[in-house]
Amino acid sequence: MRVAATDARRGFRAWRDARPFWAGLFTFAAGLPILYFPYAHLNFGAIPLALSTSAGAGSLIIGVLLVALAISLWFHQQVRVFAGITVILLALISFPVANLGGLLIGLVSGLIGGSLACAWIPPTGAADSQPAANRASTPSPAGEDHGGK
């Protein structure tokens, strides 16, 4: 049983390292409060707090798009730059449309997730298979030699 758990953890780690996992997680976390707060009725003691406004449809659309973009980041890494830029724009649009971007939770999480998606670079097979000591000692060309003139 312990071997199966270790194999599952290693398999998940390999899956996670081959895609922008954290960008998708932050994007998913951005969509949830944007979806939740316009339809929730919160109670703080005896004080009811209802954030349902006419912007509920806008919140629904933005939240569903953010969740869909998070899933696409996990399963279609090729669209990471498009998804990242779209997540950033949707997070910014959620500020005036969706109750201050899900009480700023969705806004900040969306900006972080979109930035991570744009910055993520897929791992290369050659660089990952080379030990760190060999990568550090490999000389890199500094430029062309023009014969000492």
C-alpha positions as CSV (number, residue, x, y, z in Angstrom):
1,M,0.0,0.0,0.0
2,R,2.9,2.4,0.8
3,V,4.5,1.6,-2.5
4,A,1.3,2.5,-4.4
5,A,1.0,5.9,-2.5
6,T,4.7,6.6,-3.4
7,D,4.1,5.8,-7.0
8,A,1.0,7.9,-7.1
9,R,2.8,10.8,-5.6
10,R,5.7,10.5,-8.1
11,G,3.3,10.2,-11.0
12,F,1.5,13.4,-9.8
13,R,4.8,15.2,-9.4
14,A,5.8,14.3,-12.9
15,W,2.4,15.4,-14.3
16,R,2.6,18.7,-12.3
17,D,6.1,19.5,-13.4
18,A,5.2,19.1,-17.1
19,R,2.5,21.9,-17.1
20,P,1.8,25.3,-15.5
21,F,0.1,23.7,-12.5
22,W,0.4,26.6,-10.1
23,A,-0.9,29.0,-12.7
24,G,-3.9,26.8,-13.1
25,L,-4.4,26.5,-9.4
26,F,-4.3,30.2,-8.8
27,T,-6.6,30.8,-11.7
28,F,-9.1,28.2,-10.4
29,A,-8.9,29.8,-7.0
30,A,-9.7,33.2,-8.6
31,G,-12.8,31.8,-10.3
32,L,-14.4,30.4,-7.2
33,P,-14.9,33.6,-5.1
34,I,-16.0,35.5,-8.2
35,L,-18.7,32.8,-8.7
36,Y,-19.6,32.4,-5.1
37,F,-20.0,35.9,-3.5
38,P,-22.8,37.3,-5.8
39,Y,-25.0,34.4,-5.0
40,A,-24.2,33.9,-1.3
41,H,-26.0,35.3,1.7
42,L,-23.5,35.7,4.4
43,N,-24.3,36.4,8.1
44,F,-21.9,38.1,10.4
45,G,-23.6,37.6,13.7
46,A,-27.0,39.3,13.4
47,I,-26.0,41.4,10.4
48,P,-26.9,39.8,7.0
49,L,-24.6,40.6,4.1
50,A,-26.0,40.1,0.7
51,L,-23.7,40.8,-2.3
52,S,-26.2,39.8,-4.9
53,T,-26.4,42.6,-7.4
54,S,-27.4,43.1,-11.0
55,A,-23.8,42.1,-11.9
56,G,-24.6,38.5,-11.0
57,A,-24.6,37.5,-14.7
58,G,-21.3,39.1,-15.3
59,S,-19.8,37.4,-12.2
60,L,-21.2,34.1,-13.5
61,I,-19.6,34.5,-16.9
62,I,-16.2,35.7,-15.6
63,G,-16.1,32.9,-12.9
64,V,-16.9,30.2,-15.4
65,L,-14.4,31.5,-17.9
66,L,-11.7,31.6,-15.2
67,V,-12.4,28.0,-14.1
68,A,-12.4,26.8,-17.8
69,L,-9.1,28.6,-18.4
70,A,-7.6,26.9,-15.3
71,I,-8.6,23.5,-16.7
72,S,-7.2,24.4,-20.1
73,L,-3.9,25.4,-18.5
74,W,-3.6,22.0,-16.8
75,F,-4.5,19.9,-19.9
76,H,-3.5,22.1,-22.9
77,Q,-0.2,23.8,-22.1
78,Q,0.1,25.1,-25.6
79,V,-2.4,27.9,-24.9
80,R,-0.6,29.1,-21.8
81,V,0.2,32.6,-23.1
82,F,-3.3,33.2,-24.5
83,A,-4.9,31.8,-21.3
84,G,-2.6,33.9,-19.1
85,I,-3.4,37.2,-20.8
86,T,-7.1,36.3,-20.8
87,V,-7.0,35.5,-17.1
88,I,-5.3,38.8,-16.3
89,L,-7.9,40.7,-18.4
90,L,-10.8,38.9,-16.8
91,A,-9.4,39.5,-13.3
92,L,-9.1,43.2,-14.0
93,I,-12.6,43.3,-15.5
94,S,-13.9,41.5,-12.4
95,F,-13.0,44.4,-10.2
96,P,-15.9,46.7,-11.3
97,V,-18.2,43.9,-12.5
98,A,-18.1,41.2,-9.8
99,N,-18.1,42.8,-6.4
100,L,-14.6,44.2,-6.4
101,G,-13.2,41.0,-8.0
102,G,-14.7,38.6,-5.4
103,L,-13.7,40.9,-2.5
104,L,-10.2,41.3,-4.0
105,I,-9.5,37.5,-3.4
106,G,-10.4,36.6,-7.0
107,L,-8.7,39.7,-8.4
108,V,-5.3,39.1,-6.7
109,S,-5.4,35.4,-7.3
110,G,-6.3,35.9,-11.0
111,L,-3.4,38.4,-11.5
112,I,-1.0,35.9,-9.9
113,G,-2.3,33.0,-11.9
114,G,-2.3,34.9,-15.2
115,S,1.3,36.1,-14.6
116,L,2.5,32.6,-13.8
117,A,0.9,31.2,-16.9
118,C,2.6,33.8,-19.1
119,A,5.9,33.2,-17.4
120,W,5.9,29.4,-17.5
121,I,8.3,27.8,-19.8
122,P,7.9,24.1,-20.7
123,P,10.8,21.9,-19.5
124,T,13.2,20.7,-22.1
125,G,14.3,17.1,-22.2
126,A,18.0,17.7,-22.8
127,A,18.5,20.3,-20.1
128,D,16.6,18.2,-17.5
129,S,18.6,15.0,-18.2
130,Q,21.9,16.7,-17.9
131,P,23.3,16.8,-14.3
132,A,23.6,20.2,-12.6
133,A,27.4,20.0,-12.4
134,N,27.7,19.5,-16.2
135,R,25.3,22.3,-17.0
136,A,27.4,24.8,-14.9
137,S,30.7,23.7,-16.4
138,T,29.5,23.8,-20.0
139,P,31.0,26.9,-21.7
140,S,28.6,29.2,-23.5
141,P,29.7,31.1,-26.5
142,A,30.3,34.8,-25.7
143,G,30.4,35.9,-29.3
144,E,32.3,35.6,-32.5
145,D,36.0,35.9,-32.4
146,H,37.1,38.6,-35.0
147,G,40.8,37.6,-35.1
148,G,42.0,39.9,-32.3
149,K,41.6,43.1,-34.3
